[in-house]
Amino acid sequence: MHTRWRLLIASLVFLGWFGTAQGASPQQANHNILVIGDSLSAEYGIRRDSGWVQIVQQRLRDEGLGYTMRNASISGDTTSGGLSRMPAALEQHSPAIVIIELGSNDALRGLPLDMTRDNLARMIGMAEDAGARVLLVGMQIPPNYGRPYSEQFRNLFIQLAEERDTRFVPFLLKGVALDRTLFLDDGLHPNEAAQPVIADNVWAELKPMVTAR
């Protein structure tokens, strides 16, 4: 009897492992959403856990969607910095979805737009090669940086999203950018009151990705 029980248990263990291995891919089993961003996603100047990433996390919980936000954003980061960090972040979190929110600091430094575009394209490729879907976040800068540069900067996100067929947030700061009461004293970084608006902008494009069957 003892031997028969051991054989039965061994068979059940094998069948359970085999069913898991055959029935679900690592991506299906993994529900991490990796955010690679800059200060706009890193809760710069506001209370911890009050930023848009945490608000989206709460919405995921409230709707029972089972995804976990993994915030790898760093204040001051550029697309070059994000590109260099991407491999380690992908390996650490094995995300099902990657949200790329970078580029503003490139523009503030007047960096070549071709470089920004190339860095973002490479990040998208890395994420897709790792089996993740991508949500690209568009950014804009004021026209005082020069109208041609500002328009080209805005358009590079639109064109890249179309070319790579990624889900796309047209402008992270929609509903925020023109309201000075929604910014910190530096006039650059959104305050806590702005975070739910930013979360709405991201959620509008992220929700279809996490509810798709």
Backbone as CSV, one residue per row, in Angstrom:
resi,resn,N_x,N_y,N_z,CA_x,CA_y,CA_z,C_x,C_y,C_z
1,MET,0.835,-1.204,0.000,0.000,0.000,0.000,0.871,1.255,0.000
2,HIS,1.913,1.221,0.798,2.814,2.370,0.871,3.425,2.666,-0.497
3,THR,3.860,1.632,-1.187,4.466,1.798,-2.507,3.463,2.349,-3.505
4,ARG,2.199,1.834,-3.440,1.169,2.295,-4.366,0.881,3.777,-4.147
5,TRP,0.843,4.223,-2.887,0.600,5.634,-2.609,1.736,6.498,-3.150
6,ARG,2.956,6.029,-3.000,4.089,6.797,-3.503,4.018,6.936,-5.013
7,LEU,3.617,5.874,-5.702,3.492,5.920,-7.159,2.387,6.873,-7.583
8,LEU,1.270,6.866,-6.817,0.159,7.744,-7.141,0.556,9.206,-6.980
9,ILE,1.221,9.494,-5.855,1.648,10.875,-5.608,2.629,11.330,-6.685
10,ALA,3.553,10.457,-7.047,4.521,10.792,-8.088,3.832,11.068,-9.412
11,SER,2.795,10.281,-9.724,2.058,10.481,-10.972,1.335,11.818,-10.977
12,LEU,0.706,12.173,-9.829,-0.013,13.447,-9.746,0.935,14.619,-9.882
13,VAL,2.110,14.528,-9.247,3.094,15.597,-9.357,3.523,15.771,-10.797
14,PHE,3.766,14.656,-11.486,4.187,14.735,-12.878,3.104,15.351,-13.738
15,LEU,1.865,14.892,-13.537,0.762,15.409,-14.343,0.543,16.888,-14.091
16,GLY,0.690,17.321,-12.836,0.524,18.731,-12.524,1.585,19.581,-13.192
17,TRP,2.832,19.120,-13.154,3.900,19.861,-13.805,3.698,19.893,-15.302
18,PHE,3.338,18.715,-15.870,3.183,18.630,-17.314,2.064,19.528,-17.788
19,GLY,0.953,19.546,-17.028,-0.171,20.386,-17.431,0.188,21.856,-17.397
20,THR,0.960,22.262,-16.376,1.367,23.654,-16.289,2.299,24.025,-17.420
21,ALA,3.249,23.120,-17.713,4.226,23.425,-18.745,3.581,23.518,-20.114
22,GLN,2.579,22.671,-20.369,1.960,22.651,-21.674,0.832,23.661,-21.804
23,GLY,0.173,23.970,-20.679,-1.048,24.763,-20.750,-0.858,26.250,-20.640
24,ALA,0.308,26.725,-20.164,0.486,28.158,-19.982,1.928,28.542,-20.268
25,SER,2.107,29.507,-21.129,3.439,30.004,-21.428,3.888,30.897,-20.286
26,PRO,5.213,31.177,-20.169,5.668,32.078,-19.116,4.970,33.428,-19.168
27,GLN,4.708,33.961,-20.375,4.062,35.263,-20.468,2.643,35.200,-19.931
28,GLN,1.930,34.117,-20.227,0.569,33.991,-19.734,0.539,33.892,-18.218
29,ALA,1.557,33.237,-17.661,1.592,33.052,-16.221,2.064,34.307,-15.493
30,ASN,2.774,35.181,-16.217,3.363,36.362,-15.603,2.453,37.563,-15.798
31,HIS,2.246,38.330,-14.742,1.367,39.485,-14.822,2.054,40.744,-14.300
32,ASN,3.331,40.893,-14.609,4.050,42.106,-14.253,3.914,43.145,-15.358
33,ILE,3.732,44.403,-14.951,3.743,45.530,-15.882,4.923,46.409,-15.495
34,LEU,5.916,46.462,-16.353,7.140,47.207,-16.078,7.019,48.628,-16.614
35,VAL,7.302,49.606,-15.757,7.301,51.007,-16.157,8.749,51.498,-16.196
36,ILE,9.202,51.885,-17.380,10.525,52.486,-17.541,10.300,53.956,-17.843
37,GLY,10.574,54.820,-16.884,10.275,56.227,-17.076,11.245,57.142,-16.348
38,ASP,10.866,58.415,-16.314,11.692,59.436,-15.673,10.944,60.011,-14.471
39,SER,11.209,61.274,-14.131,10.613,61.872,-12.936,9.096,61.934,-12.985
40,LEU,8.516,61.961,-14.194,7.062,62.011,-14.324,6.400,60.726,-13.831
41,SER,7.185,59.668,-13.745,6.671,58.386,-13.250,7.307,57.974,-11.928
42,ALA,8.330,58.721,-11.485,9.105,58.328,-10.302,8.679,59.056,-9.032
43,GLU,7.514,59.704,-9.068,6.985,60.402,-7.890,7.914,61.513,-7.404
44,TYR,8.484,62.239,-8.335,9.371,63.338,-7.971,8.589,64.434,-7.242
45,GLY,9.042,64.804,-6.049,8.488,65.922,-5.301,7.135,65.701,-4.672
46,ILE,6.622,64.470,-4.729,5.316,64.182,-4.118,5.457,63.011,-3.154
47,ARG,4.428,62.776,-2.363,4.480,61.706,-1.366,4.639,60.345,-2.030
48,ARG,5.355,59.495,-1.350,5.529,58.130,-1.822,4.170,57.448,-1.959
49,ASP,4.014,56.696,-3.037,2.790,55.944,-3.346,1.605,56.852,-3.680
50,SER,1.879,58.092,-4.086,0.793,58.981,-4.498,0.814,59.237,-6.003
51,GLY,1.780,58.657,-6.713,1.934,58.903,-8.135,0.990,58.092,-9.000
52,TRP,0.985,58.391,-10.292,0.052,57.739,-11.209,0.270,56.240,-11.296
53,VAL,1.508,55.793,-11.133,1.768,54.347,-11.216,1.023,53.614,-10.112
54,GLN,1.070,54.157,-8.906,0.378,53.538,-7.779,-1.135,53.621,-7.942
55,ILE,-1.624,54.724,-8.520,-3.064,54.851,-8.755,-3.538,53.794,-9.736
56,VAL,-2.759,53.570,-10.797,-3.103,52.514,-11.757,-3.054,51.143,-11.089
57,GLN,-2.061,50.943,-10.215,-1.992,49.676,-9.485,-3.261,49.431,-8.682
58,GLN,-3.775,50.472,-8.033,-4.998,50.315,-7.255,-6.188,49.988,-8.149
59,ARG,-6.240,50.563,-9.328,-7.329,50.247,-10.256,-7.259,48.798,-10.711
60,LEU,-6.060,48.312,-10.927,-5.897,46.908,-11.294,-6.420,45.999,-10.183
61,ARG,-6.124,46.364,-8.927,-6.617,45.580,-7.796,-8.136,45.663,-7.707
62,ASP,-8.661,46.885,-7.827,-10.105,47.082,-7.682,-10.893,46.272,-8.719
63,GLU,-10.325,46.117,-9.897,-11.014,45.387,-10.955,-10.622,43.914,-11.007
64,GLY,-9.811,43.503,-10.039,-9.446,42.093,-9.938,-8.695,41.564,-11.136
65,LEU,-7.827,42.386,-11.708,-7.144,42.000,-12.951,-5.830,41.257,-12.717
66,GLY,-5.317,41.282,-11.498,-4.193,40.425,-11.159,-2.841,40.854,-11.686
67,TYR,-2.725,42.064,-12.208,-1.440,42.555,-12.682,-0.751,43.363,-11.587
68,THR,0.592,43.360,-11.614,1.381,44.111,-10.640,2.289,45.094,-11.355
69,MET,2.195,46.360,-10.974,3.058,47.393,-11.545,4.454,47.293,-10.937
70,ARG,5.462,47.314,-11.775,6.860,47.304,-11.342,7.501,48.582,-11.856
71,ASN,7.705,49.537,-10.966,8.145,50.866,-11.371,9.667,50.976,-11.340
72,ALA,10.265,51.030,-12.523,11.718,51.160,-12.639,12.090,52.535,-13.172
73,SER,11.336,53.546,-12.783,11.563,54.903,-13.266,12.599,55.615,-12.405
74,ILE,13.381,56.496,-13.042,14.421,57.245,-12.352,14.332,58.705,-12.773
75,SER,14.259,59.596,-11.817,14.208,61.028,-12.113,15.442,61.452,-12.906
76,GLY,15.217,62.257,-13.929,16.315,62.751,-14.749,16.757,61.829,-15.852
77,ASP,16.126,60.664,-15.956,16.579,59.680,-16.935,16.260,60.125,-18.360
78,THR,17.116,59.714,-19.274,16.936,59.955,-20.701,16.645,58.636,-21.397
79,THR,16.371,58.698,-22.693,16.151,57.450,-23.431,17.425,56.611,-23.470
80,SER,18.583,57.265,-23.470,19.840,56.505,-23.441,19.979,55.745,-22.128
81,GLY,19.612,56.407,-21.019,19.653,55.728,-19.727,18.670,54.593,-19.657
82,GLY,17.466,54.818,-20.169,16.464,53.761,-20.176,16.893,52.579,-21.007
83,LEU,17.504,52.859,-22.142,17.988,51.785,-23.012,19.041,50.940,-22.308
84,SER,19.942,51.589,-21.592,21.008,50.847,-20.899,20.457,50.017,-19.749
85,ARG,19.347,50.474,-19.145,18.760,49.757,-18.007,17.780,48.666,-18.416
86,MET,17.320,48.735,-19.648,16.254,47.844,-20.081,16.571,46.355,-19.949
87,PRO,17.739,45.878,-20.392,17.984,44.429,-20.304,17.870,43.886,-18.888
88,ALA,18.461,44.580,-17.918,18.410,44.104,-16.532,16.987,44.139,-15.992
89,ALA,16.237,45.180,-16.349,14.858,45.290,-15.866,13.983,44.193,-16.442
90,LEU,14.177,43.882,-17.708,13.413,42.801,-18.338,13.749,41.460,-17.693
91,GLU,15.021,41.256,-17.427,15.437,39.985,-16.810,14.888,39.863,-15.390
92,GLN,14.890,40.960,-14.653,14.435,40.925,-13.265,12.929,40.701,-13.147
93,HIS,12.142,41.356,-14.017,10.691,41.358,-13.841,9.924,40.486,-14.833
94,SER,10.562,40.059,-15.914,9.889,39.242,-16.934,8.472,39.760,-17.209
95,PRO,8.344,41.004,-17.642,7.018,41.612,-17.735,6.173,41.075,-18.886
96,ALA,4.868,41.125,-18.680,3.926,40.846,-19.760,3.687,42.094,-20.590
97,ILE,3.811,43.258,-19.935,3.614,44.558,-20.585,4.729,45.491,-20.128
98,VAL,5.242,46.299,-21.061,6.235,47.325,-20.724,5.673,48.682,-21.122
99,ILE,5.633,49.606,-20.166,5.232,50.993,-20.423,6.502,51.830,-20.516
100,ILE,6.715,52.446,-21.674,7.909,53.266,-21.892,7.514,54.733,-21.840
101,GLU,7.989,55.433,-20.810,7.686,56.856,-20.616,8.998,57.602,-20.497
102,LEU,9.601,57.903,-21.626,10.891,58.590,-21.657,10.948,59.535,-22.857
103,GLY,11.854,60.491,-22.776,12.061,61.400,-23.895,12.067,62.865,-23.495
104,SER,11.363,63.208,-22.427,11.278,64.613,-22.021,12.649,65.203,-21.706
105,ASN,13.473,64.442,-21.002,14.790,64.957,-20.648,15.714,65.056,-21.853
106,ASP,15.488,64.214,-22.849,16.224,64.361,-24.110,15.929,65.731,-24.714
107,ALA,14.632,66.074,-24.754,14.222,67.339,-25.366,14.720,68.528,-24.558
108,LEU,14.634,68.445,-23.233,15.081,69.554,-22.390,16.573,69.822,-22.567
109,ARG,17.307,68.792,-22.941,18.745,68.956,-23.174,19.060,69.242,-24.634
110,GLY,18.039,69.293,-25.468,18.252,69.579,-26.876,18.991,68.482,-27.613
111,LEU,18.812,67.240,-27.178,19.510,66.124,-27.809,18.923,65.836,-29.193
112,PRO,19.703,65.241,-30.079,19.228,64.951,-31.433,17.989,64.048,-31.405
113,LEU,16.985,64.432,-32.156,15.745,63.659,-32.167,15.942,62.278,-32.774
114,ASP,16.852,62.152,-33.715,17.113,60.841,-34.312,17.629,59.864,-33.255
115,MET,18.427,60.371,-32.325,18.942,59.525,-31.248,17.805,59.095,-30.322
116,THR,16.936,60.036,-29.969,15.793,59.712,-29.107,14.919,58.652,-29.764
117,ARG,14.619,58.855,-31.014,13.784,57.909,-31.753,14.430,56.529,-31.806
118,ASP,15.738,56.500,-32.101,16.441,55.218,-32.203,16.459,54.497,-30.859
119,ASN,16.693,55.240,-29.782,16.707,54.620,-28.449,15.346,54.013,-28.105
120,LEU,14.279,54.758,-28.377,12.929,54.259,-28.092,12.618,53.030,-28.933
121,ALA,13.012,53.066,-30.204,12.763,51.923,-31.089,13.495,50.684,-30.592
122,ARG,14.709,50.867,-30.128,15.479,49.733,-29.616,14.862,49.185,-28.327
123,MET,14.349,50.071,-27.488,13.684,49.625,-26.259,12.425,48.824,-26.580
124,ILE,11.662,49.299,-27.552,10.475,48.550,-27.972,10.866,47.177,-28.471
125,GLY,11.911,47.120,-29.281,12.369,45.836,-29.802,12.817,44.884,-28.710
126,MET,13.541,45.407,-27.719,13.982,44.568,-26.601,12.796,43.985,-25.841
127,ALA,11.811,44.842,-25.576,10.641,44.389,-24.830,9.892,43.314,-25.602
128,GLU,9.705,43.531,-26.891,8.984,42.559,-27.708,9.761,41.263,-27.832
129,ASP,11.079,41.353,-27.958,11.903,40.143,-28.025,11.802,39.339,-26.732
130,ALA,11.528,40.026,-25.623,11.376,39.351,-24.332,9.957,38.817,-24.124
131,GLY,9.099,38.986,-25.143,7.739,38.454,-25.067,6.725,39.395,-24.468
132,ALA,7.090,40.668,-24.296,6.178,41.637,-23.688,5.484,42.479,-24.755
133,ARG,4.287,42.936,-24.423,3.607,43.942,-25.233,4.018,45.324,-24.737
134,VAL,3.970,46.304,-25.623,4.492,47.625,-25.290,3.394,48.676,-25.338
135,LEU,3.418,49.553,-24.338,2.602,50.756,-24.332,3.557,51.932,-24.361
136,LEU,3.592,52.641,-25.483,4.474,53.801,-25.630,3.734,55.050,-25.189
137,VAL,4.396,55.864,-24.375,3.786,57.089,-23.852,4.350,58.286,-24.596
138,GLY,3.481,59.050,-25.237,3.900,60.220,-25.979,4.113,61.422,-25.076
139,MET,5.065,62.265,-25.468,5.362,63.474,-24.725,5.368,64.672,-25.669
140,GLN,5.215,65.857,-25.099,5.273,67.099,-25.858,6.048,68.124,-25.050
141,ILE,6.597,69.124,-25.753,7.307,70.215,-25.089,6.749,71.534,-25.599
142,PRO,6.885,72.611,-24.810,6.342,73.908,-25.222,7.008,74.424,-26.496
143,PRO,6.310,75.258,-27.255,6.866,75.785,-28.505,8.033,76.743,-28.314
144,ASN,8.281,77.181,-27.066,9.410,78.092,-26.859,10.761,77.405,-27.065
145,TYR,10.740,76.089,-27.224,11.961,75.373,-27.581,12.220,75.447,-29.086
146,GLY,11.339,76.149,-29.779,11.418,76.226,-31.233,10.316,75.367,-31.815
147,ARG,9.425,75.979,-32.587,8.273,75.232,-33.093,8.669,73.998,-33.907
148,PRO,9.631,74.095,-34.830,10.002,72.892,-35.591,10.464,71.740,-34.693
149,TYR,11.318,72.067,-33.718,11.815,71.025,-32.809,10.666,70.437,-31.991
150,SER,9.788,71.295,-31.476,8.660,70.826,-30.664,7.740,69.915,-31.468
151,GLU,7.436,70.294,-32.695,6.548,69.484,-33.528,7.205,68.165,-33.916
152,GLN,8.474,68.210,-34.253,9.182,66.972,-34.604,9.264,66.026,-33.402
153,PHE,9.465,66.616,-32.225,9.519,65.799,-31.008,8.188,65.100,-30.770
154,ARG,7.087,65.841,-30.864,5.753,65.246,-30.681,5.496,64.162,-31.719
155,ASN,5.859,64.433,-32.961,5.544,63.507,-34.046,6.362,62.231,-34.005
156,LEU,7.556,62.273,-33.415,8.371,61.054,-33.409,7.694,59.934,-32.622
157,PHE,6.958,60.287,-31.571,6.235,59.273,-30.796,5.076,58.702,-31.620
158,ILE,4.352,59.587,-32.294,3.217,59.151,-33.110,3.686,58.214,-34.211
159,GLN,4.731,58.617,-34.916,5.238,57.817,-36.022,5.797,56.482,-35.543
160,LEU,6.493,56.511,-34.425,7.083,55.280,-33.899,6.005,54.286,-33.481
161,ALA,4.954,54.784,-32.847,3.857,53.911,-32.430,3.177,53.284,-33.648
162,GLU,3.019,54.062,-34.699,2.396,53.534,-35.916,3.287,52.502,-36.596
163,GLU,4.565,52.822,-36.697,5.493,51.916,-37.366,5.656,50.603,-36.617
164,ARG,5.697,50.676,-35.290,5.924,49.468,-34.489,4.625,48.826,-34.035
165,ASP,3.495,49.449,-34.370,2.174,48.922,-34.037,2.049,48.659,-32.539
166,THR,2.438,49.660,-31.756,2.323,49.546,-30.301,1.108,50.334,-29.822
167,ARG,0.599,49.946,-28.679,-0.439,50.749,-28.029,0.182,52.087,-27.653
168,PHE,-0.602,53.162,-27.637,-0.006,54.498,-27.565,-0.847,55.453,-26.729
169,VAL,-0.189,56.118,-25.761,-0.787,57.231,-25.032,-0.341,58.503,-25.745
170,PRO,-1.220,59.232,-26.413,-0.798,60.385,-27.218,-0.024,61.445,-26.444
171,PHE,-0.446,61.733,-25.202,0.246,62.755,-24.413,0.004,62.472,-22.938
172,LEU,1.064,62.156,-22.223,0.938,61.790,-20.811,0.276,62.889,-19.988
173,LEU,0.574,64.147,-20.307,0.105,65.272,-19.488,-1.134,65.946,-20.074
174,LYS,-1.902,65.232,-20.850,-3.166,65.781,-21.342,-4.056,66.151,-20.148
175,GLY,-4.610,67.362,-20.173,-5.447,67.816,-19.070,-4.655,68.366,-17.900
176,VAL,-3.326,68.337,-18.006,-2.453,68.820,-16.933,-1.564,69.958,-17.414
177,ALA,-1.007,69.817,-18.596,0.061,70.693,-19.076,-0.274,72.174,-19.047
178,LEU,-1.538,72.534,-19.298,-1.916,73.947,-19.379,-2.501,74.506,-18.081
179,ASP,-2.515,73.684,-17.039,-3.065,74.107,-15.750,-1.927,74.236,-14.741
180,ARG,-1.504,75.462,-14.472,-0.347,75.669,-13.598,-0.615,75.254,-12.158
181,THR,-1.877,75.139,-11.763,-2.186,74.705,-10.401,-1.882,73.227,-10.195
182,LEU,-1.626,72.518,-11.280,-1.349,71.089,-11.190,0.149,70.780,-11.230
183,PHE,0.963,71.812,-10.998,2.413,71.631,-11.020,3.041,72.065,-9.697
184,LEU,4.201,71.500,-9.421,4.999,71.952,-8.287,5.527,73.357,-8.568
185,ASP,6.179,73.932,-7.597,6.676,75.295,-7.742,7.695,75.438,-8.869
186,ASP,8.344,74.333,-9.260,9.334,74.419,-10.335,8.689,74.577,-11.709
187,GLY,7.368,74.384,-11.784,6.664,74.543,-13.048,6.902,73.436,-14.048
188,LEU,7.634,72.404,-13.645,7.972,71.308,-14.559,7.343,69.983,-14.171
189,HIS,7.195,69.758,-12.882,6.753,68.443,-12.406,5.332,68.509,-11.846
190,PRO,4.465,67.609,-12.303,3.083,67.573,-11.806,3.032,67.285,-10.306
191,ASN,2.064,67.915,-9.623,1.893,67.677,-8.198,0.933,66.511,-7.958
192,GLU,0.601,66.288,-6.696,-0.258,65.149,-6.365,-1.640,65.258,-6.996
193,ALA,-2.172,66.483,-7.069,-3.507,66.667,-7.637,-3.556,66.279,-9.110
194,ALA,-2.412,66.313,-9.772,-2.361,65.966,-11.197,-2.306,64.467,-11.439
195,GLN,-1.933,63.701,-10.437,-1.663,62.280,-10.648,-2.887,61.473,-11.108
196,PRO,-4.082,61.703,-10.554,-5.246,60.960,-11.066,-5.543,61.260,-12.538
197,VAL,-5.287,62.499,-12.970,-5.511,62.856,-14.376,-4.523,62.096,-15.262
198,ILE,-3.265,62.060,-14.837,-2.246,61.319,-15.583,-2.591,59.836,-15.614
199,ALA,-3.035,59.310,-14.475,-3.428,57.899,-14.412,-4.560,57.606,-15.391
200,ASP,-5.516,58.531,-15.515,-6.607,58.355,-16.479,-6.073,58.247,-17.897
201,ASN,-5.088,59.080,-18.234,-4.521,59.061,-19.578,-3.868,57.721,-19.896
202,VAL,-3.152,57.169,-18.923,-2.497,55.880,-19.133,-3.529,54.748,-19.123
203,TRP,-4.462,54.812,-18.189,-5.454,53.757,-18.022,-6.318,53.565,-19.271
204,ALA,-6.577,54.657,-19.982,-7.404,54.580,-21.183,-6.807,53.634,-22.213
205,GLU,-5.480,53.558,-22.266,-4.817,52.677,-23.232,-4.365,51.364,-22.614
206,LEU,-4.096,51.378,-21.313,-3.633,50.157,-20.655,-4.772,49.178,-20.403
207,LYS,-5.933,49.694,-20.042,-7.050,48.804,-19.700,-7.378,47.799,-20.786
208,PRO,-7.464,48.203,-22.066,-7.724,47.186,-23.099,-6.644,46.121,-23.180
209,MET,-5.437,46.450,-22.792,-4.340,45.481,-22.857,-4.471,44.438,-21.752
210,VAL,-4.953,44.850,-20.583,-5.019,43.919,-19.448,-6.358,43.187,-19.373
211,THR,-7.341,43.628,-20.150,-8.643,42.961,-20.143,-8.870,42.124,-21.394
212,ALA,-7.926,42.200,-22.346,-8.085,41.428,-23.589,-7.984,39.951,-23.297
213,ARG,-8.796,39.181,-23.980,-8.785,37.716,-23.819,-8.408,37.058,-25.140
